[in-house]
């Protein structure tokens, strides 16, 4: 099968940052599905792993990354019970295994969902990672209750990004929260409003902007940009007994003591926890993806795809990573095979 990978971590402008190569098509066993991939999407986790997985070394075989895909089940392992050959599926994958930047991929059925019928392959591929991350941070980490927490306020940092775009929708349309999102450019402000944000503020003067919008404190804060840079602002804005959650890495220790007098909580969200550790509730991601598919098909949620490239190639992966690394992407970028 054709695949795209890398042997060493290089700047995306380097000729060898991605290479085209051929490798053996895998065979499914156990709970694995063999999926013939029809489209993929790219995410910040992709370029972060590309930049760090083979630093100062050269791998014997190219590493295949990529963790958002849509395709068709071509074969199944002997323990598979949720899917059959011919089923259309979408998923965000498992960072401990080869990724989806290839023609075929093995994937555990417990982290796979049925493809939304109403979406194109590329639009469907754009949804799994961000939807799972946003769902888990709201309902598994903060444990927002659709009954108890309705009409409370959430502040979403980086509202126009991939995760922010779906988090705004879930917070507004499913949880019934009042949504404040951050954005600084006119086009990203418009995008946040399109996704359903009630208020959009500039992240560059976060405390002042939120206070000027009429909110002394907020019940929940979702950080999708940089926990260290915004920690003091988040600690100031969080309501007593509120909850902050983040998906971003922390270069220095998070000063949790700043939350003590407010008895506020803090949680990390890492979408790959369930698959990486084979947790007992790993099948929850299958359930979440199926629910997201129904919400998309019922037009309660809208897809967040904004740009598509055509064809699996090292050149297209380079273009996609360069776009993500620019920090100006709105919504999601996909590659259609």
C-alpha positions in Angstrom: 0.0 0.0 0.0 1.0 3.6 -0.5 1.9 5.6 2.7 3.4 8.9 3.7 5.8 9.1 6.6 9.2 10.4 7.9 12.4 9.0 9.2 13.6 12.0 11.1 12.0 15.1 12.7 12.7 18.0 10.3 11.2 21.5 9.7 8.2 21.2 7.4 10.1 23.2 4.7 12.7 20.4 4.4 12.5 18.1 1.4 12.5 15.0 3.7 10.0 16.3 6.3 7.6 13.8 4.6 8.4 11.0 2.2 6.2 8.8 -0.1 6.8 5.1 0.3 5.3 1.7 -0.2 4.7 -0.8 2.7 2.8 -4.0 3.3 -1.0 -3.8 3.7 -1.7 -5.0 7.3 -4.1 -7.8 8.3 -6.7 -7.5 11.1 -6.8 -9.8 14.1 -8.8 -9.6 17.4 -10.9 -6.5 17.6 -9.2 -4.7 14.7 -10.8 -3.4 11.6 -8.9 -3.0 8.3 -10.1 0.3 6.9 -9.6 1.4 3.3 -9.1 5.2 3.9 -11.1 7.6 1.8 -10.2 10.9 3.5 -8.1 12.2 6.4 -7.9 15.4 8.4 -4.9 17.1 10.1 -4.6 18.4 13.6 -2.0 20.2 15.7 -1.1 16.8 17.4 0.2 15.7 13.9 2.8 18.3 13.6 3.8 18.1 17.2 4.5 14.4 16.9 6.3 15.0 13.6 8.5 17.6 15.2 9.4 15.4 18.2 9.1 11.7 17.4 12.4 11.3 15.6 14.5 14.2 17.0 18.3 13.8 16.5 17.8 10.2 15.1 16.9 8.4 11.9 14.3 5.7 12.1 14.9 2.4 10.3 11.4 2.5 8.8 9.3 5.6 8.1 6.8 6.6 10.8 3.2 6.9 9.7 1.2 9.5 11.6 -2.3 11.1 11.3 -5.3 10.6 13.5 -8.5 11.6 11.8 -9.9 9.4 9.1 -13.0 8.2 7.2 -13.2 5.0 5.2 -14.7 1.7 4.5 -14.2 -1.6 6.4 -12.4 -4.0 4.1 -11.7 -6.9 6.6 -12.3 -7.6 10.3 -10.5 -9.5 13.1 -11.9 -12.6 14.7 -13.3 -10.8 17.7 -15.0 -7.9 15.9 -18.8 -7.5 16.8 -19.6 -3.9 16.1 -18.9 -3.6 12.4 -18.9 -5.7 9.2 -17.2 -5.5 5.8 -18.5 -2.7 3.8 -19.5 -0.4 6.7 -18.5 3.3 6.3 -16.7 4.5 9.4 -14.9 7.4 11.0 -12.5 7.7 13.9 -9.6 9.5 15.5 -7.2 6.6 16.0 -4.6 5.6 18.6 -1.3 7.4 18.9 0.4 4.2 20.0 -0.1 2.6 16.6 0.6 3.6 12.9 -1.6 6.5 11.8 -3.9 7.2 8.9 -1.5 8.9 6.4 -1.8 5.7 4.3 -4.2 3.8 2.0 -5.1 1.3 4.7 -5.1 1.3 8.5 -5.8 -1.1 11.4 -8.0 0.3 14.1 -9.7 -1.1 17.2 -13.5 -1.2 16.7 -14.1 0.2 20.2 -12.8 3.7 19.1 -14.6 3.7 15.7 -18.0 5.2 14.9 -20.5 4.9 12.0 -19.8 7.6 9.4 -22.4 10.5 9.4 -24.6 9.6 6.4 -25.1 13.3 5.5 -21.5 14.2 5.2 -18.9 13.9 2.5 -15.9 11.7 3.3 -13.7 14.7 3.8 -16.2 16.5 6.1 -16.7 13.3 8.1 -12.9 12.9 8.4 -12.7 16.4 9.9 -14.9 15.6 12.9 -13.7 12.7 15.1 -10.7 14.0 17.0 -12.2 17.4 17.7 -15.6 16.0 18.6 -14.2 13.4 21.0 -12.0 16.0 22.6 -14.7 18.6 23.1 -17.3 16.0 24.3 -14.8 14.5 26.8 -13.7 17.8 28.2 -17.3 19.0 28.7 -19.0 15.8 29.8 -16.3 13.4 31.1 -13.8 15.8 32.7 -15.9 18.8 33.9 -18.9 16.5 34.0 -21.4 19.2 32.9 -25.0 18.2 33.5 -27.5 19.1 30.8 -30.1 19.6 33.6 -28.1 21.0 36.6 -25.8 23.3 34.6 -28.1 24.7 32.0 -27.6 28.5 31.5 -24.3 28.6 33.3 -21.4 30.3 31.5 -18.4 28.8 29.7 -15.3 30.6 28.4 -13.7 28.9 25.5 -10.1 29.9 24.6 -9.4 29.6 20.8 -13.0 29.3 19.7 -12.2 29.3 16.0 -9.8 26.3 16.1 -10.8 22.7 15.4 -11.7 21.8 18.9 -13.1 25.2 19.8 -15.4 25.0 16.8 -17.2 21.9 18.0 -16.9 22.8 21.7 -18.9 25.9 21.1 -21.6 23.9 19.4 -21.8 21.2 22.1 -21.7 23.7 24.9 -24.5 25.8 23.3 -26.7 23.2 21.6 -26.3 20.2 23.9 -25.4 21.5 27.3 -27.4 24.7 27.1 -24.6 26.9 28.3 -24.0 30.6 27.7 -20.8 30.6 25.5 -18.0 33.2 25.5 -15.3 32.4 22.9 -12.0 34.1 22.2 -10.9 35.3 18.8 -8.8 38.2 17.5 -9.3 38.4 13.7 -12.5 39.5 12.0 -12.8 36.2 10.2 -12.3 34.1 13.4 -14.8 36.3 15.3 -17.4 35.7 12.5 -16.6 31.9 12.6 -17.2 31.7 16.4 -20.5 33.5 16.0 -21.5 31.1 13.2 -20.7 28.1 15.5 -23.1 29.6 18.1 -21.0 31.7 20.5 -23.1 34.3 22.4 -20.2 36.6 23.0 -16.7 36.8 21.4 -13.8 38.5 23.1 -10.2 39.2 22.3 -7.8 36.9 24.1 -5.1 39.6 24.1 -6.7 41.4 27.1 -8.7 38.5 28.4 -9.7 39.6 31.9 -10.7 43.1 30.8 -12.6 41.9 27.7 -14.6 39.4 29.7 -15.4 41.9 32.4 -16.4 44.5 29.8 -18.7 42.0 28.3 -20.6 41.9 31.6 -19.1 38.8 33.3 -17.3 39.1 36.6 -16.6 35.4 36.7 -17.4 32.4 34.5 -18.5 28.9 35.7 -16.3 26.9 33.4 -13.2 27.6 31.3 -11.9 25.4 28.4 -8.3 26.1 27.4 -7.5 25.1 23.8 -4.4 27.3 23.3 -1.8 27.6 26.1 -2.4 26.8 29.7 0.7 28.6 31.0 0.2 31.9 29.1 -3.4 32.2 30.2 -3.2 30.7 33.7 -3.3 33.9 35.7 -6.2 35.2 33.7 -8.1 31.9 34.0 -7.5 31.8 37.8 -8.9 35.4 38.0 -11.9 34.8 35.9 -13.0 31.4 37.2 -16.0 31.5 39.5 -15.6 30.2 43.1 -16.2 26.4 42.9 -15.9 26.6 39.1 -13.9 24.2 36.9 -11.1 24.8 34.4 -10.0 22.2 31.9 -7.2 22.2 29.3 -5.9 20.1 26.4 -2.6 22.0 26.0 0.8 20.9 27.2 2.4 22.7 30.1 6.1 23.8 29.7 6.2 24.7 33.4 4.2 23.4 36.4 0.6 24.8 36.6 0.2 26.9 39.7 -2.8 25.1 41.2 -2.4 27.0 44.4 -4.0 30.0 42.7 -7.3 28.1 42.7 -7.3 27.3 46.4 -9.2 30.2 47.9 -11.9 29.7 45.2 -12.1 25.9 45.8 -11.9 25.7 42.0 -11.1 22.5 40.1 -8.7 21.8 37.2 -8.6 18.8 34.8 -6.5 17.7 31.9 -8.2 16.2 28.8 -6.2 13.9 26.5 -8.4 12.2 23.9 -5.9 9.3 23.5 -6.0 8.3 27.2 -8.7 5.6 26.6 -6.9 4.0 23.6 -3.4 4.4 25.0 -4.2 2.7 28.3 -6.9 0.3 27.0 -9.2 1.6 29.7 -12.2 -0.4 30.8 -14.5 2.3 29.2 -12.6 2.5 25.9 -15.8 1.7 24.0 -17.2 5.1 25.2 -15.5 6.6 22.1 -17.5 4.3 19.9 -20.7 5.5 21.6 -19.7 9.2 21.5 -18.8 9.1 17.8 -22.1 7.4 17.0 -24.0 10.1 18.9 -22.0 12.8 17.1 -22.9 11.2 13.8 -26.6 11.3 14.7 -26.4 15.0 15.8 -24.7 15.8 12.5 -27.2 13.9 10.4 -30.1 15.6 12.4 -28.4 19.0 11.6 -28.1 19.9 15.3 -24.4 20.1 14.8 -22.6 21.4 11.7 -19.3 20.1 10.4 -16.2 22.3 10.7 -14.3 21.5 7.5 -13.1 24.7 5.8 -10.4 23.5 3.3 -9.6 20.3 1.4 -6.6 19.1 -0.6 -6.8 16.3 -3.2 -4.7 13.2 -3.0 -2.5 11.3 -0.5 1.1 12.5 -1.1 4.0 13.9 0.9 3.5 17.2 -0.9 0.0 17.6 0.4 1.0 16.6 3.9 3.7 19.2 3.8 1.1 21.8 2.7 -1.3 20.8 5.4 1.3 20.9 8.2 2.6 24.2 7.0 -0.9 25.6 7.2 -1.5 24.3 10.7 1.9 25.5 11.9 1.0 29.1 10.8 -1.5 29.3 13.6 -4.1 30.9 11.4 -6.3 27.9 10.6 -10.0 28.3 11.1 -12.0 25.1 11.4 -10.4 21.9 9.9 -8.3 21.0 6.9 -8.8 17.6 5.2 -7.1 15.6 2.4 -9.4 13.6 0.1 -7.8 10.4 -1.4 
